[in-house]
């Protein structure tokens, strides 16, 4: 008998029929003798509908506290419906909002952080055989104000509850059947991974993989909560995300290839090469609340430097304006930019024990005549910036070069 926390997202509970399907799935686990805590999101589209109502009445700037009070009702509907569906099927169940559990958070409305979880009521319900259904995405602060956790909040709730309860596994049910070596829509031969480490999943999530939100993976890694990604309505083993780095002769060097189309590049040229120049360039960018990703600095023979960095494409215009003001202040030669770029990354803990991984990547791209504009490396990742038009070609080439393609089936 195991204690399992299961999280179902908005599409999984998007209709009454789907909620009934979720109830059947939960019933199956309960009949095996497992203790089950279920975390659910609002029905798909409901949170957006509530936010739009708030904007209509508040001229696009709803008061953060009141917005939290409003959007938290979406999950309240779902937990009640799922509890009813379980009870109808003969499964004792009880629903809790975040405040009823007492998921204590700070007071940062719309993006609160979990501080602690009171597990007494949940454990008491589990002890008498109830399935506990908890509203994801929400909590309560010290003053009793309802708070919400921001993007990916339901995943974070699921992982945090699993950590507090010392669950055997946290299962994240979604519309894919696991984590793949890359996006199957780009590479049809992409394979589902049986297992991936927290480190690798964090890199994949930060580099554009949308399967899990970064906060939930960070939480799971910090508290060593085994995570499993599963399809809501298809049977299968999914992908286990764990601390384990099992050494194996067959362990691939690379676990996956991530990519991001939402990149833009800016370069300030001819900046005097003096101490503190990097801060003078990036300080104002940071002050404008713009996140910088990759950075390259080249020093020329005339004691000037060219400084290049990437930002999210949505921040490009703002970053360009800030950088042009900096260029005038520093007496730089010019500012140039490019929004037609993309980032491609190879990720794998196997890099630690294999030399020549980066050169193998560069060779594969060279064979396709793809020019590399920027390079960034870490212990388990190599990222490159290339022209966006070559993105899919690059991903396919790297997927093949690192032997990630699924073997051909008979008849293919």
C-alpha positions in Angstrom: 0.0 0.0 0.0 1.4 3.4 -1.1 0.5 7.0 -0.5 0.1 8.7 -3.8 -0.6 12.3 -4.7 -2.2 12.7 -8.0 -2.6 16.1 -9.8 -5.0 16.6 -12.7 -4.8 19.8 -14.8 -7.5 21.9 -16.4 -7.9 19.8 -19.6 -8.2 16.6 -17.5 -11.1 18.1 -15.6 -12.5 20.3 -18.4 -16.0 18.8 -18.5 -18.3 16.8 -16.2 -17.6 13.8 -18.4 -13.9 14.1 -17.9 -14.3 14.6 -14.1 -16.2 11.3 -14.1 -13.3 9.7 -16.0 -10.8 11.0 -13.4 -13.1 9.6 -10.6 -12.9 6.2 -12.3 -9.1 6.4 -12.4 -8.9 7.4 -8.8 -11.3 4.6 -7.8 -9.0 2.1 -9.5 -6.0 3.2 -7.4 -8.1 3.2 -4.2 -9.3 -0.3 -4.9 -5.6 -1.5 -5.0 -5.4 -0.3 -1.4 -3.4 2.9 -2.0 -4.0 6.1 0.0 -4.8 8.9 -2.5 -4.7 12.6 -2.3 -5.9 14.3 -5.5 -5.0 17.9 -6.5 -7.0 19.5 -9.2 -6.9 22.7 -11.3 -9.9 24.7 -12.4 -11.8 23.4 -15.4 -9.9 24.4 -18.6 -10.6 28.0 -19.6 -12.3 28.9 -16.2 -9.4 30.9 -14.7 -9.0 32.9 -17.9 -12.8 33.6 -17.9 -12.7 34.9 -14.3 -9.6 37.1 -15.0 -11.4 38.6 -18.0 -14.4 39.4 -15.8 -12.2 41.1 -13.3 -10.5 43.2 -16.0 -13.8 44.3 -17.4 -14.9 45.7 -14.1 -11.5 47.0 -13.0 -10.2 48.6 -16.2 -7.5 45.9 -16.8 -5.9 46.4 -13.3 -7.8 44.3 -10.8 -6.7 44.7 -7.1 -4.4 41.7 -6.5 -6.1 40.5 -3.3 -9.6 40.6 -4.8 -8.4 38.8 -7.9 -7.1 36.0 -5.8 -10.4 35.7 -4.0 -12.1 35.5 -7.4 -9.9 33.1 -9.3 -9.6 30.7 -6.4 -13.3 29.8 -6.9 -12.4 27.9 -10.1 -10.7 25.1 -8.2 -13.4 25.2 -5.5 -15.9 24.1 -8.2 -13.7 21.3 -9.4 -12.9 19.8 -6.0 -16.6 19.6 -5.1 -17.5 18.0 -8.4 -14.8 15.4 -8.2 -15.6 14.6 -4.5 -19.3 14.1 -5.6 -18.2 11.9 -8.5 -16.1 9.7 -6.2 -18.9 9.4 -3.5 -21.4 8.4 -6.3 -19.0 5.6 -7.1 -18.9 4.3 -3.6 -15.5 5.9 -2.8 -15.5 8.0 0.5 -14.1 11.4 -0.4 -13.8 14.9 1.1 -12.8 18.2 -0.6 -10.6 21.0 0.8 -9.7 24.4 -0.4 -6.1 25.6 0.1 -7.2 27.6 3.2 -9.1 24.6 4.7 -6.0 22.4 4.5 -4.0 25.4 5.6 -1.5 25.7 2.9 0.3 28.7 4.4 1.9 31.1 2.0 3.5 34.5 2.0 1.3 37.5 1.1 2.5 38.0 -2.5 -0.9 37.9 -4.1 -1.1 36.3 -7.6 2.4 34.8 -7.1 2.6 33.5 -3.5 5.2 31.1 -2.2 4.3 28.1 0.0 5.8 28.4 3.5 4.3 25.3 5.2 1.4 22.8 5.0 -0.7 21.5 7.9 -1.2 17.8 7.1 -3.2 16.9 10.3 -6.7 16.9 8.7 -5.5 15.1 5.5 -3.8 12.3 7.5 -6.9 11.9 9.6 -9.1 11.5 6.5 -6.7 9.1 4.9 -6.6 7.0 8.1 -10.4 6.4 7.9 -10.2 5.5 4.2 -11.2 8.8 2.5 -9.8 10.1 -0.7 -8.8 13.7 -0.1 -9.4 16.2 -2.9 -7.5 19.4 -2.6 -7.7 22.7 -4.6 -4.5 23.4 -6.4 -3.0 26.8 -7.1 -4.1 28.4 -3.8 -3.3 28.9 -0.2 -3.8 31.4 2.7 -1.5 33.9 4.3 -1.0 34.6 8.1 -3.8 37.2 8.0 -6.3 34.7 6.5 -6.2 36.2 3.0 -6.7 33.8 0.1 -3.6 33.7 -2.1 -2.8 32.1 -5.4 0.5 30.6 -6.5 0.8 31.9 -10.0 1.6 30.0 -13.2 2.0 26.3 -12.7 0.6 26.6 -9.2 -1.4 23.4 -9.2 1.7 21.4 -10.1 3.5 23.1 -7.2 0.6 22.3 -4.8 0.8 18.7 -5.8 4.5 18.4 -5.2 4.4 20.4 -2.0 1.6 18.1 -0.6 3.6 15.0 -1.6 6.6 16.5 0.2 4.6 17.3 3.4 3.0 13.9 3.4 6.2 12.0 2.5 4.2 10.4 -0.4 5.7 7.5 -2.3 5.1 9.3 -5.6 3.5 12.4 -7.0 1.8 11.7 -10.3 1.2 14.6 -12.7 -1.6 13.8 -15.2 -1.6 15.8 -18.3 -2.3 15.6 -22.1 1.0 13.8 -22.9 2.1 10.3 -21.9 5.5 11.3 -20.6 8.6 13.4 -21.2 10.1 12.9 -24.7 13.6 13.2 -26.0 12.3 16.3 -27.9 8.9 17.6 -29.3 7.4 14.7 -31.3 5.7 17.3 -33.6 9.2 18.4 -34.7 10.9 14.9 -34.6 8.4 12.1 -35.2 11.1 9.6 -34.1 11.3 11.2 -30.6 11.1 8.6 -27.8 9.4 8.7 -24.5 11.9 8.6 -21.6 11.3 6.0 -18.9 13.3 8.0 -16.4 15.0 11.4 -16.2 16.8 13.2 -13.4 15.5 16.4 -11.6 18.5 18.2 -13.0 17.8 17.2 -16.6 14.1 18.0 -16.2 14.9 21.4 -14.8 17.1 22.2 -17.8 14.4 20.9 -20.2 11.7 23.0 -18.5 13.8 26.2 -18.4 14.7 25.7 -22.1 11.2 25.5 -23.3 9.8 22.1 -22.6 6.2 22.7 -21.4 5.5 19.4 -19.8 6.1 20.6 -16.2 6.5 24.0 -14.6 10.0 24.9 -13.3 8.8 25.7 -9.8 7.3 22.2 -9.3 10.4 20.5 -10.5 12.6 22.7 -8.2 10.3 21.8 -5.3 10.4 18.1 -6.1 14.2 18.1 -6.4 14.6 20.0 -3.1 12.5 17.5 -1.2 13.4 14.4 -3.2 9.7 13.7 -4.2 9.6 11.2 -7.1 7.5 12.7 -9.9 5.8 10.7 -12.6 4.3 12.3 -15.7 1.3 10.4 -17.1 -1.5 10.7 -19.6 -4.8 11.5 -18.1 -6.8 9.1 -20.3 -4.3 6.6 -21.7 -2.7 3.8 -19.7 1.1 3.6 -19.6 4.1 3.9 -17.3 4.8 7.6 -18.2 8.1 9.1 -17.2 9.7 9.0 -13.7 11.6 12.1 -12.6 14.0 11.2 -9.8 17.2 12.1 -8.0 18.7 8.8 -9.2 21.6 8.9 -11.7 22.0 5.2 -12.2 25.2 4.3 -14.0 24.6 2.1 -16.9 26.5 1.0 -19.9 23.4 1.9 -22.0 22.8 5.3 -20.4 22.6 7.8 -23.2 25.0 10.7 -23.2 22.1 13.1 -24.0 18.6 12.6 -22.6 16.9 15.2 -24.6 17.0 18.2 -27.0 15.1 21.3 -26.0 14.5 24.4 -28.1 13.0 27.9 -27.7 11.7 30.1 -30.4 11.0 33.0 -28.1 14.5 34.5 -28.2 15.8 37.8 -29.4 19.4 39.1 -29.6 20.9 42.5 -29.0 24.4 43.7 -29.5 26.0 47.0 -28.4 29.2 47.6 -30.4 32.3 49.7 -29.8 31.9 50.1 -26.1 35.1 51.3 -24.3 36.7 48.2 -22.7 36.9 49.4 -19.1 36.3 47.7 -15.7 32.6 47.5 -14.9 31.4 47.8 -18.5 29.2 44.7 -18.2 27.4 46.1 -15.2 26.9 49.4 -17.0 25.3 47.6 -19.9 23.2 45.0 -18.0 22.4 47.0 -14.9 19.8 49.1 -16.6 18.4 46.0 -18.4 17.9 44.3 -15.0 16.4 47.5 -13.5 13.8 47.4 -16.3 12.9 43.9 -15.0 14.1 42.2 -18.2 15.8 38.8 -17.8 18.9 38.2 -19.8 19.8 34.7 -20.9 23.0 34.1 -22.9 25.9 36.6 -23.0 28.9 36.9 -25.2 31.6 39.6 -25.0 34.3 40.1 -27.6 37.3 42.5 -27.1 38.7 44.2 -30.2 42.2 45.4 -30.9 41.2 49.1 -30.5 40.4 48.6 -26.8 36.6 48.5 -27.4 34.3 45.6 -26.8 31.2 44.2 -28.5 28.7 42.9 -26.0 25.8 40.6 -27.1 23.0 39.1 -25.0 19.7 37.4 -25.6 16.3 38.2 -24.0 12.7 36.9 -24.4 11.2 38.1 -27.6 8.4 39.9 -25.8 11.1 42.1 -24.0 13.0 42.9 -27.2 11.6 46.4 -27.8 11.9 47.5 -24.2 15.5 46.1 -24.0 16.4 47.8 -27.2 15.3 51.2 -25.9 17.2 50.8 -22.7 20.3 49.7 -24.5 20.2 52.6 -27.0 20.1 55.0 -24.0 23.1 53.1 -22.5 25.0 53.3 -25.8 24.6 57.1 -25.9 25.8 57.3 -22.3 28.9 55.1 -22.9 29.8 56.5 -26.3 29.3 53.2 -28.1 29.3 52.9 -31.8 25.9 51.3 -32.4 23.1 49.0 -31.2 21.9 46.1 -33.5 19.3 43.5 -32.9 17.8 40.3 -34.3 14.5 38.7 -33.5 14.8 35.9 -36.0 16.9 33.6 -33.8 16.2 30.4 -31.8 18.0 28.5 -29.1 18.7 24.8 -29.3 20.1 22.8 -26.4 21.3 19.3 -25.7 20.7 18.1 -22.1 22.1 15.1 -20.2 23.8 14.1 -17.0 25.8 11.7 -19.2 27.9 14.7 -20.4 29.8 14.6 -17.0 31.5 11.3 -18.0 31.8 11.8 -21.8 34.3 14.1 -23.5 33.7 15.7 -26.9 29.9 16.2 -26.5 30.0 19.9 -27.6 32.2 19.1 -30.6 29.9 16.3 -31.7 27.0 18.8 -31.5 28.9 21.4 -33.5 29.9 18.8 -36.1 26.2 17.8 -36.6 25.2 21.4 -37.2 28.1 22.0 -39.5 27.1 19.1 -41.7 23.7 20.9 -42.2 25.5 24.2 -42.9 23.9 25.8 -39.8 25.9 28.7 -38.5 26.2 29.0 -34.7 25.9 32.6 -33.4 26.3 32.1 -29.6 27.3 29.2 -27.3 26.5 28.6 -23.7 27.5 25.6 -21.6 26.9 24.1 -18.2 27.8 20.8 -16.6 24.9 19.0 -18.2 23.8 21.3 -21.1 25.2 22.9 -24.2 23.0 25.6 -25.9 23.5 27.4 -29.2 21.8 30.3 -30.9 21.0 29.9 -34.6 18.8 31.4 -37.2 15.2 30.5 -36.5 14.6 29.2 -40.0 17.0 26.3 -39.3 15.5 25.4 -35.9 13.7 22.2 -36.9 16.5 21.0 -39.2 18.9 21.5 -36.3 16.8 19.6 -33.8 16.3 16.7 -36.2 20.0 16.6 -37.0 21.0 16.6 -33.3 18.4 14.0 -32.4 19.9 11.6 -35.0 23.6 12.5 -34.2 23.1 11.6 -30.5 21.3 8.4 -31.4 17.9 9.4 -29.8 15.8 8.4 -32.8 13.3 5.6 -31.9 14.1 2.3 -33.7 12.0 1.7 -36.8 9.1 -0.7 -36.2 8.4 -3.7 -38.3 6.5 -2.6 -41.4 7.8 1.0 -41.3 
